[in-house]
């Protein structure tokens, strides 16, 4: 299963795209991930700093996941029916901004703070997944296969803000980071360049298109990977601080290096995906990250964190871009946005619901070394399932590409 063949190289594609629109979408992607870079590496450190234990953080993550199982898929399904995907994206940006401010305003009120945390979670990942699908739709309308090139601007945005985040935190603490993230999320008038919807008008009658067995098998693989990835996302930065002695500055620099290391791979993967099997790059991304998580357990200090994060960039890119494109390719155009939300929000949330509190308990009682090795094992099992389902996924991909060819406007 490969992406549609093309005789155009990347530079030819870029010259044929409307340059102003390309720059605006690159700017949206840059700013979106810049805001995320100010928040995600430090959110759980902030909770620790105001008295939360790892078990409490795990419980909060689980509660947030329960909300995300319901709210984002419902909103995306509504957007699919009303064909108002860009309007939903505006709403998610606004919700993220308000929640970022709330993390600061409600620091002394545990109940409201938890509410702000849940709203931020319920708007952050869903917003990123919807931006991905709208970007893919914009490129598909122009028959251009350079999603990685645009997604690379997100890695650059993350790299810029995480590189300076430690210094910002030294000036105003974690609250200043969250305030800046909220402001950035309000500064996106560029969004009008995105398509209003992820499907053309002629697909509206099939908005209830059934999902295939291949889609559910792929989601099962993603669930196993998310089971392990949750442990890393929730507790790796706490591990860096408490066990390896990393300062906020080091954590910011490490996060920046991780994002910078993604950029060459983001540019290269467009070329690679036109010449190889997309399942292969997806499997390599999962396996590479599993090796990285095992690598964490071999560290005795922060010295080798930077080389490890440089290693991470390639395999995160392979997983992230391949997963996003594969979900889009095996989905009916009428429910592609909802399927992206299921893949990037619902499935990880379900994994958190199952594993979040358990991961927190393991971190507190068995230690991070056991937790990270268990996470790596789950990623390996995800690859095994992906390879076992390869024929069903390939057949569904072929069917959906044939459908798109038939329904394409003359």
C-alpha positions as CSV (number, residue, x, y, z in Angstrom):
1,X,0.0,0.0,0.0
2,X,1.6,3.2,-1.2
3,X,0.5,6.7,-1.6
4,X,-0.7,7.8,-5.1
5,X,2.2,7.8,-7.6
6,X,3.3,11.2,-8.8
7,X,5.9,12.5,-11.2
8,X,6.2,15.7,-9.3
9,X,9.0,16.3,-6.8
10,X,8.5,18.4,-3.7
11,X,9.8,21.6,-5.1
12,X,7.5,21.4,-8.1
13,X,4.6,20.8,-5.8
14,X,5.4,23.9,-3.8
15,X,5.7,26.1,-6.8
16,X,2.2,24.9,-7.9
17,X,0.5,25.6,-4.6
18,X,-0.9,29.1,-3.8
19,X,2.1,30.4,-1.8
20,X,0.1,32.8,0.4
21,X,-2.3,30.0,1.5
22,X,0.6,27.6,2.1
23,X,2.3,30.2,4.3
24,X,-0.8,30.8,6.3
25,X,-1.4,27.1,6.9
26,X,2.2,26.8,7.9
27,X,1.7,29.7,10.3
28,X,-1.4,28.1,11.9
29,X,0.5,24.8,12.4
30,X,3.6,26.7,13.8
31,X,1.5,28.7,16.3
32,X,-0.7,25.7,17.3
33,X,2.3,23.6,18.3
34,X,4.1,26.6,19.7
35,X,1.3,27.0,22.2
36,X,1.3,23.3,23.0
37,X,5.1,23.4,23.6
38,X,4.5,26.0,26.3
39,X,2.1,23.7,28.1
40,X,2.5,20.0,27.6
41,X,6.0,19.5,29.0
42,X,5.2,21.4,32.2
43,X,1.5,20.7,32.9
44,X,2.1,17.7,35.2
45,X,5.2,19.3,36.7
46,X,2.9,22.2,37.6
47,X,0.5,19.8,39.3
48,X,3.4,18.2,41.3
49,X,4.5,21.7,42.3
50,X,1.2,22.5,43.9
51,X,0.9,19.2,45.8
52,X,-0.5,16.5,43.4
53,X,0.9,13.0,43.7
54,X,1.6,10.8,40.7
55,X,-1.4,8.7,41.7
56,X,-3.6,11.8,41.8
57,X,-2.3,12.9,38.4
58,X,-3.1,9.5,37.1
59,X,-6.6,9.7,38.4
60,X,-7.1,13.2,36.9
61,X,-5.8,11.9,33.5
62,X,-8.3,9.0,33.7
63,X,-11.2,11.4,34.5
64,X,-10.1,13.6,31.6
65,X,-10.0,10.6,29.3
66,X,-13.5,9.6,30.3
67,X,-14.7,13.1,29.2
68,X,-12.8,12.8,25.9
69,X,-14.4,9.5,25.2
70,X,-17.7,11.4,24.8
71,X,-17.3,15.0,24.0
72,X,-14.8,15.3,21.1
73,X,-16.3,12.4,19.0
74,X,-19.8,13.9,19.5
75,X,-18.5,17.4,18.4
76,X,-16.7,15.9,15.4
77,X,-19.8,13.8,14.4
78,X,-21.9,17.0,14.6
79,X,-19.4,18.9,12.5
80,X,-19.5,16.0,9.9
81,X,-23.3,16.3,9.7
82,X,-23.4,20.1,9.6
83,X,-20.2,20.2,7.5
84,X,-18.8,23.0,9.7
85,X,-15.4,21.6,10.5
86,X,-13.6,25.0,10.4
87,X,-16.1,26.5,12.8
88,X,-15.5,23.6,15.2
89,X,-11.8,24.3,15.0
90,X,-12.4,27.9,16.0
91,X,-14.3,26.7,19.0
92,X,-11.6,24.2,20.1
93,X,-9.0,27.0,19.9
94,X,-11.2,29.3,22.1
95,X,-11.7,26.5,24.6
96,X,-8.0,25.8,24.8
97,X,-7.3,29.4,25.4
98,X,-9.9,29.8,28.2
99,X,-8.7,26.6,29.8
100,X,-5.0,27.8,29.7
101,X,-6.0,30.9,31.5
102,X,-8.1,28.8,34.0
103,X,-5.0,26.8,35.0
104,X,-3.6,30.0,36.3
105,X,-6.7,31.6,37.7
106,X,-7.9,28.5,39.6
107,X,-4.6,27.3,41.1
108,X,-6.0,27.7,44.7
109,X,-9.3,25.9,43.8
110,X,-8.7,22.2,43.2
111,X,-12.1,21.5,41.8
112,X,-12.0,24.4,39.2
113,X,-8.4,23.6,38.4
114,X,-9.4,20.0,37.6
115,X,-12.1,21.4,35.4
116,X,-9.7,23.7,33.5
117,X,-7.3,20.7,33.1
118,X,-10.1,18.6,31.5
119,X,-11.3,21.4,29.2
120,X,-7.7,21.9,28.0
121,X,-7.3,18.2,27.3
122,X,-10.7,18.1,25.6
123,X,-9.8,20.9,23.2
124,X,-6.0,20.4,22.7
125,X,-5.7,17.0,21.0
126,X,-9.1,17.3,19.2
127,X,-8.0,20.6,17.8
128,X,-4.7,19.2,16.6
129,X,-6.4,16.2,15.0
130,X,-8.9,18.4,13.2
131,X,-6.2,20.7,12.0
132,X,-4.4,17.7,10.6
133,X,-7.5,16.5,8.7
134,X,-8.3,20.0,7.4
135,X,-4.7,20.3,6.2
136,X,-4.9,16.9,4.4
137,X,-8.2,17.9,2.8
138,X,-6.6,21.2,1.6
139,X,-3.7,19.3,0.1
140,X,-5.9,16.6,-1.4
141,X,-8.0,19.2,-3.2
142,X,-4.8,20.3,-4.9
143,X,-3.5,16.7,-5.4
144,X,-0.4,17.4,-3.4
145,X,1.3,14.9,-1.1
146,X,3.4,17.1,1.2
147,X,1.6,16.8,4.5
148,X,4.9,16.2,6.2
149,X,6.3,19.4,4.9
150,X,3.5,21.4,6.5
151,X,3.5,19.3,9.7
152,X,7.2,20.1,10.1
153,X,6.2,23.7,10.9
154,X,4.5,22.4,13.9
155,X,7.7,20.7,15.1
156,X,9.5,24.0,14.5
157,X,6.9,25.9,16.6
158,X,7.2,23.4,19.4
159,X,11.0,23.6,19.2
160,X,11.1,27.4,19.5
161,X,8.8,27.6,22.5
162,X,10.2,24.7,24.4
163,X,13.7,26.0,23.9
164,X,12.9,29.2,25.8
165,X,10.2,27.8,28.1
166,X,12.7,27.1,30.9
167,X,13.8,30.7,30.9
168,X,10.2,31.9,30.8
169,X,9.3,29.7,33.7
170,X,12.3,31.1,35.6
171,X,10.8,34.6,35.2
172,X,7.1,33.9,35.8
173,X,6.8,30.3,36.8
174,X,4.6,27.8,35.1
175,X,1.6,30.2,35.1
176,X,3.3,32.5,32.7
177,X,3.8,29.6,30.3
178,X,0.1,28.8,30.4
179,X,-0.9,32.5,30.0
180,X,1.3,32.8,26.9
181,X,-0.2,29.6,25.5
182,X,-3.7,31.0,25.9
183,X,-2.8,34.2,24.1
184,X,-1.3,32.3,21.2
185,X,-4.5,30.3,20.8
186,X,-6.4,33.5,20.5
187,X,-4.1,34.9,17.8
188,X,-5.3,32.7,14.9
189,X,-7.2,34.8,12.3
190,X,-5.3,32.8,9.8
191,X,-7.8,30.0,10.2
192,X,-10.0,31.3,7.4
193,X,-7.6,29.8,4.9
194,X,-8.5,26.2,5.9
195,X,-11.4,24.4,4.1
196,X,-14.8,24.9,5.7
197,X,-15.3,21.1,5.7
198,X,-13.4,17.9,5.2
199,X,-15.8,16.5,2.5
200,X,-17.3,17.8,-0.7
201,X,-21.0,18.4,-1.0
202,X,-21.6,15.3,-3.1
203,X,-20.5,13.1,-0.1
204,X,-23.0,14.5,2.3
205,X,-25.6,11.8,1.6
206,X,-23.1,9.1,2.7
207,X,-22.2,10.8,6.0
208,X,-23.3,7.7,7.9
209,X,-20.9,5.5,5.9
210,X,-20.0,2.4,7.9
211,X,-16.5,1.9,9.3
212,X,-14.6,-1.1,8.0
213,X,-13.0,-4.0,9.9
214,X,-9.7,-2.6,8.8
215,X,-10.4,0.7,10.6
216,X,-11.2,-1.2,13.9
217,X,-8.1,-3.3,13.6
218,X,-6.0,-0.2,13.1
219,X,-7.7,1.4,16.1
220,X,-6.9,-1.7,18.2
221,X,-3.2,-1.4,17.3
222,X,-3.4,2.3,18.2
223,X,-5.0,1.4,21.5
224,X,-2.1,-0.9,22.5
225,X,0.4,1.8,21.5
226,X,-1.5,4.5,23.4
227,X,-1.6,2.2,26.5
228,X,2.2,2.5,26.6
229,X,2.5,6.0,25.3
230,X,0.3,7.3,28.1
231,X,2.8,6.2,30.7
232,X,5.6,8.1,28.9
233,X,3.5,11.2,28.3
234,X,2.3,11.5,31.8
235,X,5.4,10.6,33.8
236,X,8.6,11.0,31.7
237,X,9.2,14.6,32.5
238,X,8.5,13.9,36.2
239,X,11.1,11.1,35.9
240,X,13.6,13.4,34.2
241,X,13.2,15.9,37.1
242,X,13.0,13.5,40.1
243,X,15.2,10.6,39.0
244,X,17.7,12.1,36.6
245,X,18.1,15.6,38.2
246,X,17.0,17.6,35.1
247,X,16.1,21.2,35.7
248,X,13.3,23.2,33.9
249,X,15.9,24.6,31.5
250,X,17.2,21.1,30.6
251,X,13.6,19.8,30.2
252,X,12.8,22.7,27.9
253,X,16.0,22.2,25.8
254,X,15.4,18.4,25.6
255,X,11.8,19.0,24.4
256,X,13.2,21.5,21.8
257,X,15.8,19.1,20.6
258,X,13.1,16.4,20.2
259,X,11.1,18.7,18.1
260,X,14.0,20.0,16.0
261,X,15.0,16.4,15.3
262,X,11.5,15.8,13.8
263,X,12.0,18.5,11.1
264,X,14.4,16.6,8.7
265,X,12.2,13.5,9.0
266,X,9.0,15.6,8.4
267,X,10.5,16.9,5.1
268,X,11.9,13.5,4.1
269,X,8.8,11.4,4.9
270,X,6.8,12.9,2.0
271,X,9.3,11.5,-0.4
272,X,9.5,8.2,1.5
273,X,5.8,7.6,1.6
274,X,5.5,8.0,-2.2
275,X,8.0,5.1,-2.5
276,X,7.3,2.7,0.3
277,X,4.5,1.0,2.2
278,X,2.9,3.3,4.7
279,X,2.3,0.4,7.2
280,X,6.1,-0.1,7.3
281,X,6.9,3.5,8.3
282,X,4.1,3.3,10.9
283,X,5.5,0.0,12.4
284,X,9.0,1.5,12.4
285,X,7.7,4.5,14.3
286,X,6.1,2.4,17.0
287,X,9.2,0.1,17.4
288,X,11.6,3.0,17.4
289,X,9.7,4.7,20.2
290,X,9.6,1.5,22.2
291,X,13.4,1.3,22.0
292,X,13.5,4.9,23.2
293,X,11.4,4.1,26.2
294,X,13.7,1.2,27.1
295,X,16.6,3.6,26.7
296,X,15.1,5.9,29.4
297,X,15.6,3.0,31.9
298,X,19.3,2.8,31.2
299,X,20.0,6.5,32.1
300,X,21.5,7.5,35.4
301,X,21.5,11.3,34.8
302,X,20.4,13.9,32.2
303,X,23.6,13.8,30.1
304,X,22.3,11.5,27.4
305,X,18.8,12.8,27.3
306,X,19.6,15.0,24.3
307,X,21.0,12.2,22.1
308,X,18.1,10.0,23.0
309,X,15.6,12.8,22.0
310,X,17.4,13.3,18.7
311,X,16.8,9.6,18.1
312,X,13.2,10.1,19.0
313,X,12.5,12.6,16.3
314,X,12.7,10.3,13.4
315,X,10.5,7.6,14.9
316,X,7.9,10.0,16.2
317,X,7.6,11.5,12.7
318,X,7.3,8.0,11.2
319,X,4.4,7.2,13.6
320,X,2.6,10.5,13.7
321,X,2.5,11.3,10.0
322,X,1.9,7.7,8.9
323,X,-0.9,7.2,11.4
324,X,-2.6,10.5,10.4
325,X,-2.4,9.8,6.7
326,X,-3.4,6.2,7.0
327,X,-6.5,7.0,9.0
328,X,-7.5,9.6,6.3
329,X,-6.8,7.1,3.5
330,X,-9.0,4.3,4.9
331,X,-11.8,6.6,5.9
332,X,-14.8,7.5,3.9
333,X,-14.5,11.3,3.1
334,X,-17.7,12.0,4.8
335,X,-16.5,10.8,8.2
336,X,-12.8,11.4,7.9
337,X,-12.8,14.2,10.6
338,X,-14.6,12.0,13.1
339,X,-12.3,9.1,12.4
340,X,-9.3,11.3,13.0
341,X,-10.8,12.3,16.3
342,X,-11.4,8.6,17.2
343,X,-7.8,7.8,16.3
344,X,-6.1,10.8,17.9
345,X,-8.5,11.5,20.9
346,X,-11.0,8.7,21.6
347,X,-8.6,5.7,21.4
348,X,-5.8,7.3,23.4
349,X,-8.5,8.4,25.9
350,X,-9.8,4.9,26.2
351,X,-6.3,3.7,26.8
352,X,-5.9,6.3,29.5
353,X,-9.2,5.3,31.1
354,X,-7.9,1.7,31.3
355,X,-4.3,2.4,32.2
356,X,-4.1,6.0,33.6
357,X,-4.6,5.3,37.3
358,X,-2.7,2.0,37.0
359,X,0.3,3.8,35.4
360,X,0.3,6.3,38.2
361,X,0.2,3.5,40.8
362,X,3.1,1.7,39.0
363,X,5.1,4.9,39.0
364,X,4.6,5.4,42.7
365,X,5.0,1.8,43.8
366,X,7.0,-0.1,41.2
367,X,9.1,2.8,39.9
368,X,9.5,4.3,36.5
369,X,11.9,1.6,35.2
370,X,9.2,-1.1,35.4
371,X,6.6,1.3,34.0
372,X,8.7,2.3,31.0
373,X,9.5,-1.3,30.1
374,X,5.8,-2.3,30.3
375,X,5.1,0.7,28.0
376,X,7.7,-0.6,25.5
377,X,6.1,-4.1,25.5
378,X,2.7,-2.6,24.7
379,X,4.2,-0.8,21.7
380,X,5.7,-4.0,20.4
381,X,2.3,-5.8,20.7
382,X,0.8,-2.9,18.7
383,X,3.2,-3.5,15.9
384,X,2.4,-7.3,15.9
385,X,-1.3,-6.5,15.5
386,X,-0.7,-3.9,12.8
387,X,1.3,-6.4,10.7
388,X,-1.4,-9.1,11.3
389,X,-4.0,-6.8,9.9
390,X,-2.0,-5.6,6.9
391,X,-4.1,-7.2,4.2
392,X,-7.4,-5.9,5.5
393,X,-5.9,-2.3,5.8
394,X,-4.4,-2.5,2.3
395,X,-7.8,-3.6,0.8
396,X,-9.7,-0.9,2.5
397,X,-7.2,1.7,1.4
398,X,-7.6,0.6,-2.2
399,X,-11.4,0.7,-1.9
400,X,-11.4,4.3,-0.5
401,X,-9.0,5.6,-3.2
402,X,-11.2,4.1,-5.9
403,X,-14.2,5.8,-4.2
404,X,-12.4,9.1,-4.2
405,X,-11.5,8.7,-7.9
406,X,-15.2,8.0,-8.7
407,X,-16.6,10.9,-6.7
408,X,-14.0,13.5,-7.7
409,X,-15.6,16.5,-9.4
410,X,-15.0,16.4,-13.2
